Amino acid sequence: MENIIVRYLENAPAGFHGMVTHNSDDSYTILLDPNDSAERIMEAYFHELKHIKGNDLEKPDDVQAIEADAHK
């Protein structure tokens, strides 16, 4: 699997659980909310991994469609 960095986003906004970014060195950074339960953190982590495996970050910027597809 690609190089993946996992970080916690302190002071995450309400409703935030996780996100992933594709970095210029071809690695990925997954940001998670440290205030979520361990179960919710793992759920968010695997959700973001699914985006990486699905090459979702290479798709057009239609976040709604990408999320709908990821939740199938």
Distance bins in CASP14 RR format, pairs under 12 A and 6 or more apart:
PFRMAT RR
TARGET T0000
AUTHOR 0000-0000-0000
RMODE 2
METHOD distances of the structure
MODEL  1
1 27 0 0 0 0 0 1 0 0 0 0 0
1 28 0 0 0 0 1 0 0 0 0 0 0
1 30 0 0 0 0 0 1 0 0 0 0 0
1 49 0 0 0 0 1 0 0 0 0 0 0
1 52 1 0 0 1 0 0 0 0 0 0 0
1 53 0 0 0 0 1 0 0 0 0 0 0
2 20 0 0 0 0 0 1 0 0 0 0 0
2 22 0 0 0 0 1 0 0 0 0 0 0
2 23 0 0 0 0 1 0 0 0 0 0 0
2 25 0 0 0 0 0 1 0 0 0 0 0
2 26 1 0 0 1 0 0 0 0 0 0 0
2 27 1 0 0 1 0 0 0 0 0 0 0
2 28 1 0 1 0 0 0 0 0 0 0 0
2 29 0 0 0 0 0 1 0 0 0 0 0
2 30 0 0 0 0 0 1 0 0 0 0 0
2 49 0 0 0 0 0 1 0 0 0 0 0
2 51 0 0 0 0 0 1 0 0 0 0 0
2 52 1 0 0 1 0 0 0 0 0 0 0
2 53 0 0 0 0 1 0 0 0 0 0 0
2 54 0 0 0 0 0 1 0 0 0 0 0
2 55 0 0 0 0 0 1 0 0 0 0 0
2 57 0 0 0 0 0 1 0 0 0 0 0
3 22 0 0 0 0 0 1 0 0 0 0 0
3 23 0 0 0 0 1 0 0 0 0 0 0
3 25 1 0 0 1 0 0 0 0 0 0 0
3 26 1 0 0 1 0 0 0 0 0 0 0
3 27 1 1 0 0 0 0 0 0 0 0 0
3 28 1 0 0 1 0 0 0 0 0 0 0
3 29 0 0 0 0 1 0 0 0 0 0 0
3 30 0 0 0 0 0 1 0 0 0 0 0
3 52 0 0 0 0 0 1 0 0 0 0 0
4 20 0 0 0 0 1 0 0 0 0 0 0
4 21 0 0 0 0 0 1 0 0 0 0 0
4 22 0 0 0 0 0 1 0 0 0 0 0
4 23 0 0 0 0 0 1 0 0 0 0 0
4 26 0 0 0 0 0 1 0 0 0 0 0
4 27 1 0 0 1 0 0 0 0 0 0 0
4 28 1 0 1 0 0 0 0 0 0 0 0
4 29 1 0 0 1 0 0 0 0 0 0 0
4 30 1 0 0 1 0 0 0 0 0 0 0
4 31 0 0 0 0 0 1 0 0 0 0 0
4 32 0 0 0 0 0 1 0 0 0 0 0
4 45 0 0 0 0 1 0 0 0 0 0 0
4 48 0 0 0 0 1 0 0 0 0 0 0
4 49 1 0 0 1 0 0 0 0 0 0 0
4 51 0 0 0 0 0 1 0 0 0 0 0
4 52 1 0 0 1 0 0 0 0 0 0 0
4 53 0 0 0 0 0 1 0 0 0 0 0
5 20 0 0 0 0 0 1 0 0 0 0 0
5 21 0 0 0 0 1 0 0 0 0 0 0
5 22 0 0 0 0 0 1 0 0 0 0 0
5 23 1 0 0 1 0 0 0 0 0 0 0
5 25 0 0 0 0 0 1 0 0 0 0 0
5 26 0 0 0 0 0 1 0 0 0 0 0
5 27 1 0 0 1 0 0 0 0 0 0 0
5 28 1 0 0 1 0 0 0 0 0 0 0
5 29 1 0 1 0 0 0 0 0 0 0 0
5 30 1 0 0 1 0 0 0 0 0 0 0
5 31 0 0 0 0 1 0 0 0 0 0 0
5 32 0 0 0 0 0 1 0 0 0 0 0
5 48 0 0 0 0 0 1 0 0 0 0 0
5 52 0 0 0 0 0 1 0 0 0 0 0
6 18 0 0 0 0 0 1 0 0 0 0 0
6 19 0 0 0 0 0 1 0 0 0 0 0
6 20 0 0 0 0 1 0 0 0 0 0 0
6 21 0 0 0 0 0 1 0 0 0 0 0
6 27 0 0 0 0 0 1 0 0 0 0 0
6 28 0 0 0 0 1 0 0 0 0 0 0
6 29 1 0 0 1 0 0 0 0 0 0 0
6 30 1 0 1 0 0 0 0 0 0 0 0
6 31 0 0 0 0 1 0 0 0 0 0 0
6 32 1 0 0 1 0 0 0 0 0 0 0
6 34 0 0 0 0 0 1 0 0 0 0 0
6 41 0 0 0 0 1 0 0 0 0 0 0
6 42 0 0 0 0 0 1 0 0 0 0 0
6 44 0 0 0 0 0 1 0 0 0 0 0
6 45 1 0 0 1 0 0 0 0 0 0 0
6 46 0 0 0 0 0 1 0 0 0 0 0
6 48 0 0 0 0 1 0 0 0 0 0 0
6 49 0 0 0 0 0 1 0 0 0 0 0
6 52 0 0 0 0 0 1 0 0 0 0 0
7 18 0 0 0 0 0 1 0 0 0 0 0
7 19 0 0 0 0 0 1 0 0 0 0 0
7 20 0 0 0 0 0 1 0 0 0 0 0
7 21 0 0 0 0 0 1 0 0 0 0 0
7 23 0 0 0 0 0 1 0 0 0 0 0
7 27 0 0 0 0 0 1 0 0 0 0 0
7 28 0 0 0 0 0 1 0 0 0 0 0
7 29 1 0 0 1 0 0 0 0 0 0 0
7 30 1 0 0 1 0 0 0 0 0 0 0
7 31 1 0 1 0 0 0 0 0 0 0 0
7 32 1 0 0 1 0 0 0 0 0 0 0
7 33 0 0 0 0 0 1 0 0 0 0 0
7 34 0 0 0 0 1 0 0 0 0 0 0
7 45 0 0 0 0 0 1 0 0 0 0 0
7 48 0 0 0 0 0 1 0 0 0 0 0
8 16 0 0 0 0 0 1 0 0 0 0 0
8 17 0 0 0 0 0 1 0 0 0 0 0
8 18 0 0 0 0 1 0 0 0 0 0 0
8 29 0 0 0 0 0 1 0 0 0 0 0
8 30 0 0 0 0 1 0 0 0 0 0 0
8 31 1 0 0 1 0 0 0 0 0 0 0
8 32 1 0 1 0 0 0 0 0 0 0 0
8 33 1 0 0 1 0 0 0 0 0 0 0
8 34 1 1 0 0 0 0 0 0 0 0 0
8 35 0 0 0 0 1 0 0 0 0 0 0
8 36 0 0 0 0 1 0 0 0 0 0 0
8 41 0 0 0 0 1 0 0 0 0 0 0
8 44 0 0 0 0 0 1 0 0 0 0 0
8 45 0 0 0 0 0 1 0 0 0 0 0
9 15 0 0 0 0 0 1 0 0 0 0 0
9 16 1 0 0 1 0 0 0 0 0 0 0
9 17 0 0 0 0 1 0 0 0 0 0 0
9 18 1 0 0 1 0 0 0 0 0 0 0
9 19 0 0 0 0 1 0 0 0 0 0 0
9 20 0 0 0 0 0 1 0 0 0 0 0
9 21 0 0 0 0 0 1 0 0 0 0 0
9 29 0 0 0 0 0 1 0 0 0 0 0
9 30 0 0 0 0 1 0 0 0 0 0 0
9 31 1 0 1 0 0 0 0 0 0 0 0
9 32 1 0 0 1 0 0 0 0 0 0 0
9 33 1 0 0 1 0 0 0 0 0 0 0
9 34 1 0 0 1 0 0 0 0 0 0 0
9 35 0 0 0 0 1 0 0 0 0 0 0
9 36 0 0 0 0 0 1 0 0 0 0 0
9 41 0 0 0 0 0 1 0 0 0 0 0
9 44 0 0 0 0 0 1 0 0 0 0 0
10 16 0 0 0 0 0 1 0 0 0 0 0
10 31 0 0 0 0 0 1 0 0 0 0 0
10 32 0 0 0 0 0 1 0 0 0 0 0
10 33 0 0 0 0 1 0 0 0 0 0 0
10 34 1 0 0 1 0 0 0 0 0 0 0
10 35 0 0 0 0 1 0 0 0 0 0 0
11 31 0 0 0 0 0 1 0 0 0 0 0
11 33 0 0 0 0 1 0 0 0 0 0 0
11 34 0 0 0 0 1 0 0 0 0 0 0
11 35 0 0 0 0 1 0 0 0 0 0 0
12 18 1 0 0 1 0 0 0 0 0 0 0
12 19 0 0 0 0 1 0 0 0 0 0 0
12 31 1 0 0 1 0 0 0 0 0 0 0
12 32 0 0 0 0 1 0 0 0 0 0 0
12 33 1 0 1 0 0 0 0 0 0 0 0
12 34 1 0 0 1 0 0 0 0 0 0 0
12 35 1 0 0 1 0 0 0 0 0 0 0
12 36 0 0 0 0 1 0 0 0 0 0 0
12 40 0 0 0 0 0 1 0 0 0 0 0
12 41 0 0 0 0 0 1 0 0 0 0 0
12 44 0 0 0 0 0 1 0 0 0 0 0
13 19 0 0 0 0 0 1 0 0 0 0 0
13 31 0 0 0 0 0 1 0 0 0 0 0
13 33 0 0 0 0 1 0 0 0 0 0 0
13 35 0 0 0 0 0 1 0 0 0 0 0
14 33 0 0 0 0 1 0 0 0 0 0 0
14 35 0 0 0 0 0 1 0 0 0 0 0
14 36 0 0 0 0 0 1 0 0 0 0 0
15 33 0 0 0 0 1 0 0 0 0 0 0
15 35 0 0 0 0 0 1 0 0 0 0 0
15 36 0 0 0 0 1 0 0 0 0 0 0
15 40 0 0 0 0 0 1 0 0 0 0 0
15 44 0 0 0 0 0 1 0 0 0 0 0
16 31 0 0 0 0 1 0 0 0 0 0 0
16 32 0 0 0 0 1 0 0 0 0 0 0
16 33 1 0 1 0 0 0 0 0 0 0 0
16 34 0 0 0 0 0 1 0 0 0 0 0
16 35 0 0 0 0 1 0 0 0 0 0 0
16 36 0 0 0 0 1 0 0 0 0 0 0
16 40 0 0 0 0 0 1 0 0 0 0 0
16 41 0 0 0 0 0 1 0 0 0 0 0
16 44 0 0 0 0 1 0 0 0 0 0 0
17 30 0 0 0 0 0 1 0 0 0 0 0
17 31 0 0 0 0 1 0 0 0 0 0 0
17 32 1 0 0 1 0 0 0 0 0 0 0
17 33 1 0 1 0 0 0 0 0 0 0 0
17 34 0 0 0 0 0 1 0 0 0 0 0
17 35 0 0 0 0 1 0 0 0 0 0 0
17 36 1 0 1 0 0 0 0 0 0 0 0
17 37 0 0 0 0 0 1 0 0 0 0 0
17 39 0 0 0 0 0 1 0 0 0 0 0
17 40 1 0 0 1 0 0 0 0 0 0 0
17 41 1 0 0 1 0 0 0 0 0 0 0
17 42 0 0 0 0 0 1 0 0 0 0 0
17 43 1 0 0 1 0 0 0 0 0 0 0
17 44 1 0 1 0 0 0 0 0 0 0 0
17 45 0 0 0 0 1 0 0 0 0 0 0
17 46 0 0 0 0 0 1 0 0 0 0 0
17 47 1 0 0 1 0 0 0 0 0 0 0
17 48 0 0 0 0 1 0 0 0 0 0 0
17 67 0 0 0 0 0 1 0 0 0 0 0
18 29 0 0 0 0 0 1 0 0 0 0 0
18 30 1 0 0 1 0 0 0 0 0 0 0
18 31 1 0 1 0 0 0 0 0 0 0 0
18 32 1 0 1 0 0 0 0 0 0 0 0
18 33 1 0 0 1 0 0 0 0 0 0 0
18 34 0 0 0 0 0 1 0 0 0 0 0
18 35 0 0 0 0 0 1 0 0 0 0 0
18 36 0 0 0 0 1 0 0 0 0 0 0
18 40 0 0 0 0 1 0 0 0 0 0 0
18 41 0 0 0 0 1 0 0 0 0 0 0
18 42 0 0 0 0 0 1 0 0 0 0 0
18 43 0 0 0 0 1 0 0 0 0 0 0
18 44 1 0 1 0 0 0 0 0 0 0 0
18 45 0 0 0 0 1 0 0 0 0 0 0
18 46 0 0 0 0 0 1 0 0 0 0 0
18 47 1 0 0 1 0 0 0 0 0 0 0
18 48 1 0 0 1 0 0 0 0 0 0 0
18 49 0 0 0 0 0 1 0 0 0 0 0
18 51 0 0 0 0 0 1 0 0 0 0 0
18 67 0 0 0 0 0 1 0 0 0 0 0
19 28 0 0 0 0 0 1 0 0 0 0 0
19 29 0 0 0 0 1 0 0 0 0 0 0
19 30 1 0 0 1 0 0 0 0 0 0 0
19 31 1 0 1 0 0 0 0 0 0 0 0
19 32 0 0 0 0 1 0 0 0 0 0 0
19 33 0 0 0 0 1 0 0 0 0 0 0
19 44 0 0 0 0 1 0 0 0 0 0 0
19 45 0 0 0 0 0 1 0 0 0 0 0
19 47 0 0 0 0 1 0 0 0 0 0 0
19 48 1 0 0 1 0 0 0 0 0 0 0
19 51 0 0 0 0 1 0 0 0 0 0 0
19 52 0 0 0 0 0 1 0 0 0 0 0
19 56 0 0 0 0 0 1 0 0 0 0 0
19 57 0 0 0 0 0 1 0 0 0 0 0
19 63 0 0 0 0 0 1 0 0 0 0 0
19 66 0 0 0 0 0 1 0 0 0 0 0
19 67 0 0 0 0 0 1 0 0 0 0 0
20 27 0 0 0 0 0 1 0 0 0 0 0
20 28 1 0 1 0 0 0 0 0 0 0 0
20 29 1 0 0 1 0 0 0 0 0 0 0
20 30 1 0 1 0 0 0 0 0 0 0 0
20 31 1 0 0 1 0 0 0 0 0 0 0
20 32 0 0 0 0 1 0 0 0 0 0 0
20 44 0 0 0 0 1 0 0 0 0 0 0
20 45 0 0 0 0 1 0 0 0 0 0 0
20 46 0 0 0 0 0 1 0 0 0 0 0
20 47 0 0 0 0 1 0 0 0 0 0 0
20 48 1 0 1 0 0 0 0 0 0 0 0
20 49 0 0 0 0 1 0 0 0 0 0 0
20 50 0 0 0 0 1 0 0 0 0 0 0
20 51 1 0 1 0 0 0 0 0 0 0 0
20 52 1 0 0 1 0 0 0 0 0 0 0
20 53 0 0 0 0 0 1 0 0 0 0 0
20 54 0 0 0 0 0 1 0 0 0 0 0
20 55 0 0 0 0 0 1 0 0 0 0 0
20 56 0 0 0 0 1 0 0 0 0 0 0
20 57 1 0 0 1 0 0 0 0 0 0 0
20 66 0 0 0 0 0 1 0 0 0 0 0
20 70 0 0 0 0 0 1 0 0 0 0 0
21 27 0 0 0 0 1 0 0 0 0 0 0
21 28 1 0 0 1 0 0 0 0 0 0 0
21 29 1 0 1 0 0 0 0 0 0 0 0
21 30 0 0 0 0 1 0 0 0 0 0 0
21 31 1 0 0 1 0 0 0 0 0 0 0
21 48 0 0 0 0 1 0 0 0 0 0 0
21 51 0 0 0 0 0 1 0 0 0 0 0
21 52 0 0 0 0 0 1 0 0 0 0 0
21 56 0 0 0 0 0 1 0 0 0 0 0
21 57 1 0 0 1 0 0 0 0 0 0 0
22 28 1 0 1 0 0 0 0 0 0 0 0
22 29 0 0 0 0 1 0 0 0 0 0 0
22 30 0 0 0 0 0 1 0 0 0 0 0
22 48 0 0 0 0 0 1 0 0 0 0 0
22 51 0 0 0 0 1 0 0 0 0 0 0
22 52 0 0 0 0 1 0 0 0 0 0 0
22 54 0 0 0 0 0 1 0 0 0 0 0
22 55 0 0 0 0 1 0 0 0 0 0 0
22 56 0 0 0 0 1 0 0 0 0 0 0
22 57 1 0 1 0 0 0 0 0 0 0 0
22 58 0 0 0 0 1 0 0 0 0 0 0
22 59 0 0 0 0 0 1 0 0 0 0 0
23 29 1 0 1 0 0 0 0 0 0 0 0
23 30 0 0 0 0 0 1 0 0 0 0 0
23 52 0 0 0 0 0 1 0 0 0 0 0
23 57 0 0 0 0 0 1 0 0 0 0 0
26 52 0 0 0 0 0 1 0 0 0 0 0
26 57 0 0 0 0 0 1 0 0 0 0 0
26 58 0 0 0 0 0 1 0 0 0 0 0
27 52 0 0 0 0 0 1 0 0 0 0 0
27 57 0 0 0 0 0 1 0 0 0 0 0
28 45 0 0 0 0 0 1 0 0 0 0 0
28 48 0 0 0 0 1 0 0 0 0 0 0
28 49 0 0 0 0 1 0 0 0 0 0 0
28 51 0 0 0 0 1 0 0 0 0 0 0
28 52 1 0 1 0 0 0 0 0 0 0 0
28 53 0 0 0 0 0 1 0 0 0 0 0
28 54 0 0 0 0 0 1 0 0 0 0 0
28 55 0 0 0 0 0 1 0 0 0 0 0
28 56 0 0 0 0 0 1 0 0 0 0 0
28 57 1 0 0 1 0 0 0 0 0 0 0
28 58 0 0 0 0 0 1 0 0 0 0 0
29 48 0 0 0 0 1 0 0 0 0 0 0
29 52 0 0 0 0 0 1 0 0 0 0 0
29 57 0 0 0 0 0 1 0 0 0 0 0
30 41 0 0 0 0 0 1 0 0 0 0 0
30 42 0 0 0 0 0 1 0 0 0 0 0
30 44 0 0 0 0 1 0 0 0 0 0 0
30 45 1 0 0 1 0 0 0 0 0 0 0
30 46 0 0 0 0 0 1 0 0 0 0 0
30 47 0 0 0 0 1 0 0 0 0 0 0
30 48 1 0 1 0 0 0 0 0 0 0 0
30 49 1 0 0 1 0 0 0 0 0 0 0
30 50 0 0 0 0 0 1 0 0 0 0 0
30 51 0 0 0 0 1 0 0 0 0 0 0
30 52 0 0 0 0 1 0 0 0 0 0 0
30 57 0 0 0 0 0 1 0 0 0 0 0
31 41 0 0 0 0 0 1 0 0 0 0 0
31 44 0 0 0 0 1 0 0 0 0 0 0
31 45 0 0 0 0 0 1 0 0 0 0 0
31 48 0 0 0 0 1 0 0 0 0 0 0
32 38 0 0 0 0 0 1 0 0 0 0 0
32 40 0 0 0 0 1 0 0 0 0 0 0
32 41 1 0 1 0 0 0 0 0 0 0 0
32 42 0 0 0 0 1 0 0 0 0 0 0
32 43 0 0 0 0 0 1 0 0 0 0 0
32 44 1 0 1 0 0 0 0 0 0 0 0
32 45 1 0 0 1 0 0 0 0 0 0 0
32 46 0 0 0 0 0 1 0 0 0 0 0
32 47 0 0 0 0 0 1 0 0 0 0 0
32 48 0 0 0 0 1 0 0 0 0 0 0
32 49 0 0 0 0 0 1 0 0 0 0 0
33 40 1 0 0 1 0 0 0 0 0 0 0
33 41 1 0 0 1 0 0 0 0 0 0 0
33 43 0 0 0 0 0 1 0 0 0 0 0
33 44 1 0 0 1 0 0 0 0 0 0 0
33 45 0 0 0 0 0 1 0 0 0 0 0
33 48 0 0 0 0 0 1 0 0 0 0 0
34 40 0 0 0 0 0 1 0 0 0 0 0
34 41 1 0 0 1 0 0 0 0 0 0 0
34 44 0 0 0 0 0 1 0 0 0 0 0
35 41 0 0 0 0 1 0 0 0 0 0 0
35 44 0 0 0 0 0 1 0 0 0 0 0
36 42 0 0 0 0 1 0 0 0 0 0 0
36 43 0 0 0 0 1 0 0 0 0 0 0
36 44 1 0 0 1 0 0 0 0 0 0 0
36 45 0 0 0 0 0 1 0 0 0 0 0
37 43 0 0 0 0 1 0 0 0 0 0 0
37 44 0 0 0 0 0 1 0 0 0 0 0
38 44 0 0 0 0 0 1 0 0 0 0 0
38 45 0 0 0 0 0 1 0 0 0 0 0
39 45 0 0 0 0 0 1 0 0 0 0 0
39 46 0 0 0 0 0 1 0 0 0 0 0
40 46 0 0 0 0 0 1 0 0 0 0 0
40 47 0 0 0 0 0 1 0 0 0 0 0
41 47 0 0 0 0 0 1 0 0 0 0 0
41 48 0 0 0 0 0 1 0 0 0 0 0
42 48 0 0 0 0 0 1 0 0 0 0 0
42 49 0 0 0 0 0 1 0 0 0 0 0
43 49 0 0 0 0 0 1 0 0 0 0 0
43 50 0 0 0 0 0 1 0 0 0 0 0
43 71 0 0 0 0 0 1 0 0 0 0 0
44 50 0 0 0 0 0 1 0 0 0 0 0
44 51 0 0 0 0 0 1 0 0 0 0 0
44 70 0 0 0 0 0 1 0 0 0 0 0
45 51 0 0 0 0 0 1 0 0 0 0 0
45 52 0 0 0 0 0 1 0 0 0 0 0
46 52 0 0 0 0 0 1 0 0 0 0 0
46 53 0 0 0 0 0 1 0 0 0 0 0
46 70 0 0 0 0 0 1 0 0 0 0 0
47 53 0 0 0 0 0 1 0 0 0 0 0
47 54 0 0 0 0 0 1 0 0 0 0 0
47 56 0 0 0 0 0 1 0 0 0 0 0
47 66 0 0 0 0 0 1 0 0 0 0 0
47 67 0 0 0 0 1 0 0 0 0 0 0
47 69 0 0 0 0 0 1 0 0 0 0 0
47 70 1 0 0 1 0 0 0 0 0 0 0
47 71 0 0 0 0 1 0 0 0 0 0 0
48 54 0 0 0 0 0 1 0 0 0 0 0
48 56 0 0 0 0 1 0 0 0 0 0 0
48 57 0 0 0 0 0 1 0 0 0 0 0
48 66 0 0 0 0 0 1 0 0 0 0 0
48 67 0 0 0 0 0 1 0 0 0 0 0
48 70 0 0 0 0 1 0 0 0 0 0 0
49 56 0 0 0 0 0 1 0 0 0 0 0
49 70 0 0 0 0 0 1 0 0 0 0 0
50 56 1 0 0 1 0 0 0 0 0 0 0
50 57 0 0 0 0 0 1 0 0 0 0 0
50 66 0 0 0 0 0 1 0 0 0 0 0
50 67 0 0 0 0 0 1 0 0 0 0 0
50 69 0 0 0 0 1 0 0 0 0 0 0
50 70 1 0 1 0 0 0 0 0 0 0 0
50 71 0 0 0 0 1 0 0 0 0 0 0
50 72 0 0 0 0 0 1 0 0 0 0 0
51 57 1 0 0 1 0 0 0 0 0 0 0
51 58 0 0 0 0 0 1 0 0 0 0 0
51 59 0 0 0 0 1 0 0 0 0 0 0
51 63 0 0 0 0 0 1 0 0 0 0 0
51 66 1 0 0 1 0 0 0 0 0 0 0
51 67 0 0 0 0 1 0 0 0 0 0 0
51 69 0 0 0 0 1 0 0 0 0 0 0
51 70 1 0 0 1 0 0 0 0 0 0 0
51 71 0 0 0 0 0 1 0 0 0 0 0
52 58 0 0 0 0 0 1 0 0 0 0 0
52 70 0 0 0 0 0 1 0 0 0 0 0
53 70 0 0 0 0 0 1 0 0 0 0 0
54 66 0 0 0 0 1 0 0 0 0 0 0
54 69 0 0 0 0 1 0 0 0 0 0 0
54 70 0 0 0 0 1 0 0 0 0 0 0
55 66 0 0 0 0 0 1 0 0 0 0 0
55 69 0 0 0 0 0 1 0 0 0 0 0
55 70 0 0 0 0 0 1 0 0 0 0 0
56 62 0 0 0 0 0 1 0 0 0 0 0
56 63 0 0 0 0 1 0 0 0 0 0 0
56 65 0 0 0 0 1 0 0 0 0 0 0
56 66 1 0 1 0 0 0 0 0 0 0 0
56 67 0 0 0 0 1 0 0 0 0 0 0
56 68 0 0 0 0 0 1 0 0 0 0 0
56 69 1 0 0 1 0 0 0 0 0 0 0
56 70 1 0 0 1 0 0 0 0 0 0 0
56 71 0 0 0 0 0 1 0 0 0 0 0
57 63 0 0 0 0 0 1 0 0 0 0 0
57 66 0 0 0 0 1 0 0 0 0 0 0
57 70 0 0 0 0 0 1 0 0 0 0 0
58 66 0 0 0 0 0 1 0 0 0 0 0
59 65 1 0 0 1 0 0 0 0 0 0 0
59 66 1 0 1 0 0 0 0 0 0 0 0
59 67 0 0 0 0 0 1 0 0 0 0 0
59 69 0 0 0 0 1 0 0 0 0 0 0
59 70 0 0 0 0 0 1 0 0 0 0 0
60 66 0 0 0 0 1 0 0 0 0 0 0
62 68 0 0 0 0 1 0 0 0 0 0 0
62 69 0 0 0 0 1 0 0 0 0 0 0
63 69 0 0 0 0 0 1 0 0 0 0 0
63 70 0 0 0 0 0 1 0 0 0 0 0
64 70 0 0 0 0 0 1 0 0 0 0 0
64 71 0 0 0 0 0 1 0 0 0 0 0
65 71 0 0 0 0 0 1 0 0 0 0 0
65 72 0 0 0 0 0 1 0 0 0 0 0
66 72 0 0 0 0 0 1 0 0 0 0 0
END
